[in-house]
Amino acid sequence: MARNHRRHQHEATTRPAGINNRQDVQQASSVYFWKQVIGAFVLFPLAAVTAVTLLVMFWRACRDMEFLKSREFIWFAIGGLSWWLAWLLGARPVTMYVFGHEMSHLVTAKCFGGEIFDWKAGAEGGYVETNKSNTWITLAPYLLPFYATIIMGVFGIVGLVVDMHVSIPLWRLEIVPALVFYYLVGFTWWFHVTYTAKTVHLQQGDLTKNGEFFSMMLIFLSNAALLIFMLLAASPSPALGLGEVARCWWGVAQDMLGWFLPFV
């Protein structure tokens, strides 16, 4: 959680009561209100259409079983199953999650020009003390999976100089970098989903500050976009591309609008 929120709250309580305090409260209330309006009338329809589109695209990809038999999907699934097996056996890498959580705040704050005064991450919790705060900084840990994003970046750079689909001998094994990539993304993405769900269930302050409904819609859209990206990357069908996703999304939007209009 960004620690500058606590600093601002302290300044507001120690400052003499007057117009400045009232203006701060009024401005915060106004921003909060408009976020809920945007969540209800913009993000929710977008999320509904995107959710149906994701289901339709996944069904199309799986219809002839070619996608489910692809090595990319199999290794992504093995990565996810490995995480769930570790979870069921009692693995609780809380420190690892908190570190990724706080680093997401920190990196995003730096990207927005914020200055970092102090930060901490450990099993007992963490914080980032910065002079910058906005929706993206607050929700950064939930919008993108920190470790999966790092893996994508590292393998993306390595892929510029190494053929990711050629086997590399390692001891007595033949390692295919692309399959290692999908395994690690599957493992870290489900790690992200698990702890994001736990955090949302505990009503983390990062969510309540922006409004839980607004936050959840934004979190869903971000993670759905990532799922669509991974679906496209793993699909063996050349016909399944961004253009097809856009056409499907627009078709779903038109259909849902047609269903909704008679009730207006």
Secondary structure, 3 states (H helix, E strand, C coil): CECHHHHHHHHHHHCCCCHHHHHHHHHHHHHHHHHHHHHHHHHHHHHHHHHHHHHHHHHHHHCCCCCCCCHHHHHHHHHHHHHHHHHHCCCCCHHHHHHHHHHHHHHHHHHCCCCEEEEEEECCEEEEEECCCCHHHHHHHHHCCHHHHHHHHHHHHHCCCCCCCCCEEECCEEECHHHHHHHHHHHHHHHHHHHHHHHHHCCCHHHHHHCHHHHHHHHHHHHHHHHHHHHHHHCCCCCCCHHHHHHHHHHHHHHHHHHHHHHC
